[in-house]
Amino acid sequence: MTRYIINRLIKSILSLLIVVCIVVGILYKLVPVSKIFLQDEAYKKLKGNPKIAYKLSTMESLGYLDYVTIPEMCALKEGGPGCTENGSDEQKRVIKEFEEDGYKVQQMTESGEGYGAIYATKEYGVFRLVWNYLSQMVQIDGPNRIQDPNNPDLERGYSFGTGPNGAPAIKCSGCKYKYQLYFNGRFPFIHQNAIKLFFGNSYPTNQGIPTLDVISQGQGQLKAREQTFPTGEVLKSPVDQFTLSYKSELDHLDQKRYTDNYANAQTVHENPSMISTSYIFGVSSLILTYLFAMPFAIAMAKNKDKLIDKIGIVYINVLIAIPSLAFIFFVKYIGVSFGLPDKFPHLGFGNPLSYVLPILILGLLSTPSLMLWVRRYMVDQETADYVKFCKAKGLSRQEISSRHIFKNAIIPIVNGIPASIILAISGAVLTEAVFAIPGMGKMLPDSIKAMNNNMVITLTFIFSALAIFAVFLGDILMTIVDPRISLNLKKGE
């Protein structure tokens, strides 16, 4: 088993890296750059040279190219006096050196602000683009992470202590984050800030916010709660002290609350994040699917060609034949006639009625395939030799069905259970769109439409990682259900 896990882990990491490389190459090289600015209102308002400078600086921040202004060029090449003066010998030397390094040196030609300014750009090739992206993706925090010239005497190192909730925690001075490892009451209960994934900032939607923060932070109004700050001050605040990070300059409020430079923190919101929202709906509908489909399918298999089997087959065929969108609006129309909200925001997160229709629709849409396969697997097992042997031994039909047929037929279904649970995080595009649910369902298509490259890469990575992890858990679960299945292949097998 250990060998299998190690091999799968290595293959999974390589697969994810390949996926990221392909997506980065496609987005950065095959999609026209001009499209990424279509939804940037700030870009639309600019004109002339400022617009060119804004575009180049944005492309640099997104990783398309290296953009250097003439003052930066002079500093990098140690240009002497007069380097920033157009036409000077020193400037010509610096420009020549940049051109030899592969840069394209240009001049602002639009009249008005910035006219005549020299700048240099160097577009990255696909391999450099991929390398730049991968090199920043995993960020490891440590005592030497913060280099603040305004705080040369900053103590560096780890220490054991307690968090804001009084639970044990590992703290760090000199790291970006104060709390490296801590415990709280939120799943998975043990949290860390030492290693983080970074996929760049979101752009143009949610501009400047890291993509993972966009989908993982709460939504709605801030949730203030009474808490004690390091200085001893007690007040109601939405600040999450477990996310405290280093801040170079402290303002008056920071000095009243904190005893060191760790004063930046995320805030807590009233409503769940996009990921949590989709997961709530996904898992709830999945439970409904299995509670309805499994008993129905087993009853169909036990009573093959009888009334309940025929009713089930009609139900399966009807739901498969009806387009999903038509089914959603049909159930929605019926639900609204009973007083249920037609849009999730009408009653919001706090009202149970907001969840009824979306969960019911998601659950029912998933039942036909599960019923079909459970019935098929159980019917196929009916003709197996071990069933004939059990009948010869005098076992009742009920005993054969529950103790033998179901146990063997459920193995392929068990393999897909982890995938169903884990991939519930991806949300349902149609259902979330129809009911205006602020979840993950619309994130990927909306990000593609908005040309939000970093968000597309982030979501692709998350969905790919979840799919790979789900398959792995499915294999492990099969060995638990049926010990005859071994994941350790011997030599020659």
C-alpha positions in Angstrom: 0.0 0.0 0.0 2.8 2.4 0.9 4.4 1.9 -2.5 1.1 2.5 -4.3 0.5 5.7 -2.3 4.0 7.0 -3.1 3.7 6.2 -6.8 0.2 7.8 -7.0 1.5 10.9 -5.2 4.3 11.3 -7.6 2.1 10.8 -10.7 -0.5 13.2 -9.3 2.0 16.0 -8.8 3.4 15.5 -12.3 -0.1 15.4 -13.7 -1.0 18.7 -12.0 2.2 20.4 -13.2 1.5 19.3 -16.7 -2.1 20.6 -16.5 -0.9 24.0 -15.2 1.8 24.2 -17.9 -0.7 23.5 -20.7 -3.3 26.0 -19.3 -0.6 28.8 -18.8 0.7 28.2 -22.3 -2.8 28.4 -23.9 -4.0 31.4 -22.0 -0.8 33.5 -22.3 0.1 32.6 -25.9 -3.0 31.7 -27.8 -5.5 34.2 -26.4 -5.1 37.9 -27.7 -3.8 40.1 -25.0 -6.2 42.9 -25.9 -9.1 40.9 -24.6 -7.9 41.0 -21.0 -8.6 44.7 -20.8 -12.2 44.6 -22.1 -13.7 44.7 -18.6 -11.2 47.0 -17.0 -13.1 50.2 -16.4 -9.9 52.1 -15.3 -8.2 51.2 -18.6 -11.2 52.4 -20.6 -11.1 55.8 -19.0 -7.4 56.5 -19.7 -6.0 58.0 -22.9 -2.7 58.5 -24.6 0.6 57.7 -22.9 -0.9 57.0 -19.4 -3.1 54.4 -21.0 0.0 52.7 -22.6 1.9 52.8 -19.3 -1.1 51.3 -17.5 -1.4 48.6 -20.0 2.3 47.6 -19.8 2.4 47.7 -16.0 -0.7 45.5 -15.8 0.8 43.1 -18.3 3.9 43.0 -16.2 2.0 42.3 -13.0 0.1 39.5 -14.9 3.4 38.0 -16.0 3.3 38.6 -19.8 6.5 40.7 -20.0 9.1 42.8 -18.2 8.4 46.5 -18.4 11.1 49.0 -17.4 11.0 52.8 -17.4 14.1 54.9 -18.2 14.8 55.7 -14.5 14.7 52.0 -13.7 16.8 51.2 -16.8 19.5 53.7 -15.6 19.4 52.3 -12.1 19.8 48.7 -13.3 22.7 49.6 -15.6 24.3 52.0 -13.2 23.8 54.9 -15.6 25.7 58.1 -14.8 24.5 61.7 -14.8 22.3 62.6 -17.6 21.1 59.1 -18.2 17.4 60.1 -18.0 17.9 62.9 -20.5 16.8 61.9 -23.9 19.6 61.8 -26.5 22.5 61.8 -23.9 25.5 59.6 -24.5 24.9 57.8 -21.2 21.3 57.1 -22.1 22.3 55.7 -25.5 24.7 53.3 -23.7 22.0 52.1 -21.4 19.6 51.6 -24.2 22.1 49.7 -26.2 22.8 47.3 -23.3 19.1 46.7 -22.9 18.7 46.0 -26.6 21.5 43.5 -26.4 19.7 41.8 -23.5 16.7 41.3 -25.8 14.6 44.2 -24.8 12.6 46.4 -27.2 13.2 50.0 -26.4 10.5 52.5 -27.3 9.3 56.0 -26.7 6.0 57.5 -25.7 4.7 59.2 -28.9 1.3 60.5 -27.8 1.1 64.2 -27.1 0.4 65.3 -23.5 1.5 63.7 -20.2 4.5 61.4 -20.6 5.4 62.5 -24.1 8.9 61.4 -25.1 9.4 59.0 -22.1 11.7 56.1 -22.9 10.8 52.6 -21.8 11.8 49.0 -22.5 9.8 45.8 -22.8 10.7 42.2 -23.1 8.0 39.6 -23.8 8.5 36.2 -22.2 8.5 33.0 -24.3 6.2 30.1 -23.3 8.9 28.3 -21.3 9.8 31.4 -19.3 6.1 32.1 -18.7 5.5 28.6 -17.3 8.7 28.8 -15.2 7.7 32.2 -13.8 4.3 30.9 -12.9 5.5 27.6 -11.3 8.3 29.3 -9.4 5.8 31.5 -7.5 3.1 29.0 -7.0 4.4 27.4 -3.8 5.3 30.0 -1.2 7.1 28.9 1.9 7.1 31.2 4.9 10.1 31.4 7.2 11.9 33.6 9.8 13.9 35.4 7.0 10.9 36.1 4.8 10.5 39.7 6.0 13.3 42.1 5.1 12.2 45.5 6.4 14.9 48.3 6.4 12.7 50.2 8.8 13.0 47.4 11.3 16.6 46.1 11.2 16.4 44.7 14.8 13.4 42.4 14.0 13.7 39.2 16.1 13.6 36.1 14.0 12.6 32.6 15.0 9.8 30.3 16.1 8.1 30.0 19.5 5.4 28.0 21.1 2.5 29.9 22.6 -1.2 30.3 22.4 -3.5 31.7 19.8 -6.2 34.4 20.2 -8.6 31.6 21.3 -6.2 30.3 24.0 -5.4 27.1 22.1 -1.7 26.0 21.5 0.0 27.6 18.5 3.4 27.9 16.8 4.2 31.5 16.3 7.0 33.1 14.2 8.8 36.4 14.2 10.4 37.4 10.9 7.9 35.3 8.9 5.1 36.9 6.8 2.5 35.3 9.0 2.6 35.4 12.8 0.7 32.1 13.4 2.4 29.3 11.5 0.3 26.4 13.1 -2.9 26.8 15.1 -6.0 25.1 16.2 -9.6 26.3 16.1 -13.2 25.0 15.8 -13.4 25.2 12.0 -12.9 22.2 9.8 -10.2 20.7 9.5 -9.5 22.2 12.9 -5.7 22.2 12.4 -4.5 25.1 10.2 -1.2 26.4 9.0 0.2 29.5 7.3 3.7 28.1 6.7 3.1 26.8 3.1 0.6 28.5 0.8 -0.3 28.2 -2.8 -0.3 31.5 -4.8 -1.8 31.7 -8.3 -1.5 35.4 -8.8 -4.0 38.2 -8.3 -7.4 38.3 -9.8 -7.8 40.6 -12.8 -9.9 42.4 -14.1 -12.7 41.1 -11.7 -11.9 41.4 -8.0 -8.8 43.3 -9.1 -5.7 43.0 -6.9 -7.0 40.2 -4.7 -5.3 36.8 -4.7 -7.4 34.3 -6.5 -7.6 31.9 -3.7 -8.8 34.6 -1.3 -11.6 35.5 -3.8 -13.1 32.0 -3.6 -12.3 31.1 0.0 -13.1 34.3 1.9 -16.6 34.8 3.3 -19.3 36.9 1.7 -21.7 39.5 2.8 -21.5 41.9 5.7 -18.6 41.8 8.2 -19.2 39.7 11.3 -17.9 41.6 14.4 -17.4 39.6 17.6 -15.9 40.4 20.9 -12.2 39.5 21.2 -9.0 40.4 23.1 -6.1 41.9 21.2 -2.4 41.5 22.1 -2.3 44.8 23.9 -5.2 43.7 26.1 -7.8 45.8 24.5 -11.2 44.1 24.3 -13.6 45.2 21.6 -16.0 43.9 18.9 -14.1 43.5 15.6 -14.5 41.4 12.4 -10.7 40.8 12.3 -9.4 37.2 12.2 -6.3 37.4 14.3 -5.1 33.9 13.1 -4.3 35.5 9.7 -2.1 38.3 11.1 0.7 39.2 8.7 3.6 41.7 8.9 2.9 45.4 8.3 5.8 47.8 7.9 4.1 50.9 9.2 1.6 50.9 12.1 -1.1 53.5 12.3 -2.7 54.8 15.5 -5.3 52.0 15.7 -2.7 49.3 15.1 -0.6 50.6 18.0 -3.7 50.4 20.3 -4.3 46.8 19.4 -1.0 45.1 18.6 2.4 44.9 20.4 4.4 44.2 17.2 4.3 44.7 13.4 1.9 41.8 12.8 -1.2 44.0 12.3 -2.5 43.0 8.9 -5.4 40.6 9.0 -8.3 39.2 7.0 -11.9 39.8 8.1 -14.7 37.4 9.0 -18.0 37.7 7.1 -21.5 36.8 7.9 -22.0 34.4 5.0 -19.9 31.4 3.8 -17.4 31.7 1.0 -18.0 30.6 -2.6 -16.4 27.3 -2.0 -18.4 26.7 1.2 -21.6 27.7 -0.4 -21.2 25.3 -3.3 -20.2 22.6 -1.0 -23.2 23.0 1.2 -25.5 22.6 -1.7 -23.5 19.9 -3.3 -23.2 17.6 -0.3 -26.8 18.2 0.7 -28.1 17.3 -2.7 -25.7 14.3 -2.8 -27.2 13.0 0.5 -30.7 13.4 -1.0 -29.6 11.5 -4.2 -28.3 8.5 -2.3 -31.2 8.4 0.1 -33.7 8.3 -2.8 -31.8 6.4 -5.5 -30.2 3.6 -3.6 -33.3 2.0 -2.0 -35.3 2.6 -5.2 -32.6 0.9 -7.4 -32.3 -2.0 -5.0 -36.0 -2.5 -5.0 -36.0 -2.4 -8.8 -33.2 -5.1 -9.0 -35.0 -7.4 -6.5 -38.2 -7.1 -8.5 -36.9 -7.1 -12.0 -39.6 -6.7 -14.7 -42.3 -6.1 -12.0 -44.3 -3.0 -11.4 -41.8 -1.1 -9.3 -39.0 -1.9 -11.8 -41.1 -0.6 -14.7 -42.0 2.6 -12.8 -38.3 3.1 -12.0 -37.3 2.6 -15.6 -39.9 5.1 -16.8 -38.6 7.6 -14.2 -35.0 7.1 -15.3 -35.8 7.5 -19.0 -37.9 10.6 -18.4 -35.3 12.4 -16.3 -32.5 11.5 -18.8 -34.6 12.7 -21.8 -35.7 16.0 -20.3 -33.1 18.8 -20.7 -31.6 19.8 -17.4 -32.6 23.5 -17.8 -36.2 22.6 -18.6 -36.4 20.3 -15.5 -34.9 23.1 -13.3 -37.5 25.6 -14.4 -40.3 23.0 -14.1 -39.5 22.2 -10.5 -38.9 25.9 -9.8 -42.3 26.8 -11.1 -43.9 24.1 -8.9 -41.9 25.2 -5.9 -42.8 28.9 -6.3 -46.5 28.0 -6.4 -46.0 26.6 -2.9 -44.4 29.8 -1.7 -40.7 28.9 -2.0 -38.3 31.7 -3.2 -37.4 31.7 -6.9 -34.1 33.3 -6.1 -31.6 32.5 -3.3 -30.9 36.1 -2.2 -34.6 36.8 -1.5 -34.4 35.1 1.9 -30.6 34.6 2.0 -28.3 32.2 3.8 -30.1 32.3 7.1 -33.5 31.0 5.9 -33.9 27.2 5.4 -36.4 27.8 2.6 -33.7 29.3 0.4 -32.1 25.8 0.1 -35.1 23.7 -0.6 -35.5 24.1 -4.4 -31.8 24.1 -5.4 -31.0 21.0 -3.3 -34.1 19.2 -4.5 -33.3 19.9 -8.1 -29.6 19.0 -7.8 -30.5 15.8 -5.9 -33.2 14.6 -8.4 -31.0 15.4 -11.4 -28.3 13.0 -10.1 -30.7 10.1 -9.3 -31.2 8.6 -12.8 -27.6 7.6 -13.4 -27.1 6.2 -9.9 -30.3 4.2 -10.1 -29.4 2.9 -13.5 -26.0 1.6 -12.5 -26.9 0.2 -9.2 -29.8 -1.8 -10.8 -27.6 -2.9 -13.6 -24.8 -4.1 -11.4 -27.2 -6.0 -9.1 -29.0 -7.6 -12.1 -25.7 -8.7 -13.6 -24.7 -10.3 -10.3 -27.9 -12.4 -10.3 -26.4 -14.7 -13.0 -23.0 -15.2 -11.3 -22.0 -18.7 -10.2 -21.8 -17.8 -6.5 -25.5 -16.9 -6.6 -26.4 -20.4 -8.0 -24.2 -21.9 -5.3 -26.0 -19.9 -2.6 -29.3 -21.0 -3.9 -28.1 -24.6 -3.8 -27.2 -24.2 -0.2 -30.7 -23.1 0.6 -30.2 -19.4 1.3 -33.3 -17.3 0.9 -33.5 -14.7 -1.8 -33.4 -11.9 0.8 -30.1 -13.3 2.2 -28.5 -13.7 -1.2 -29.5 -10.2 -2.3 -28.4 -8.4 0.9 -25.3 -10.4 1.9 -23.9 -11.3 -1.4 -25.3 -9.6 -4.5 -25.5 -6.1 -3.0 -22.0 -6.4 -1.5 -20.4 -7.2 -4.9 -22.6 -4.8 -6.9 -21.8 -1.9 -4.7 -18.0 -2.0 -5.3 -18.0 0.1 -8.5 -20.5 2.5 -6.9 -18.2 2.9 -3.8 -15.3 3.8 -6.1 -17.3 6.9 -7.2 -18.5 8.1 -3.8 -15.4 10.1 -2.9 -15.5 11.8 -6.3 -19.1 12.8 -5.7 -18.4 14.2 -2.3 -15.2 16.0 -3.1 -16.2 17.4 -6.5 -19.4 18.8 -4.9 -17.2 21.8 -4.3 -17.3 22.6 -8.0 -20.9 23.7 -7.9 -23.6 23.3 -10.5 -23.5 25.9 -13.2 -27.1 25.9 -14.3 -28.7 25.6 -10.9 -26.6 28.3 -9.3 -27.2 30.6 -12.3 -31.0 30.1 -12.2 -31.2 30.7 -8.5 -28.5 33.4 -8.3 -26.5 31.4 -5.7 -23.2 33.0 -4.9 -21.2 29.8 -5.3 -18.4 28.2 -7.4 -20.7 27.0 -10.2 -20.4 30.2 -12.4 -16.8 31.0 -11.5 -15.0 29.2 -14.3 -17.3 30.2 -17.2 -17.4 33.8 -15.8 -13.6 33.9 -15.5 -13.1 32.6 -19.0 -15.6 35.2 -20.3 -13.8 38.0 -18.3 -10.3 36.8 -19.5 -9.3 36.4 -15.8 -6.3 34.2 -16.6 -5.1 33.7 -13.0 -8.6 32.7 -11.8 -9.0 30.2 -14.7 -5.6 28.6 -13.8 -6.6 28.5 -10.1 -9.9 26.8 -10.8 -8.4 24.4 -13.3 -5.7 23.4 -10.7 -8.3 23.0 -7.9 -10.7 20.9 -10.0 -7.9 18.8 -11.4 -6.4 18.2 -7.9 -9.8 17.3 -6.5 -10.5 14.9 -9.3 -7.1 13.1 -8.9 -7.6 13.0 -5.1 -11.1 11.6 -5.5 -9.9 8.8 -7.7 -7.2 7.9 -5.2 -9.7 7.8 -2.3 -12.1 5.7 -4.4 -9.4 3.1 -4.9 -8.6 3.0 -1.2 -12.3 2.8 -0.3 -12.7 -0.2 -2.7 -10.0 -2.1 -0.8 -11.8 -1.4 2.5 -15.2 -2.6 1.2 -13.7 -5.7 -0.6 -10.4 -7.0 1.0 -9.9 -9.2 -2.1 -8.9 -6.1 -4.1 -5.2 -5.3 -3.8 -3.5 -2.2 -5.0 -0.1 -3.7 -4.6 0.8 -5.4 -7.9 3.5 -8.0 -7.6 6.3 -8.3 -10.1 5.2 -9.7 -13.4 1.5 -8.9 -12.8 
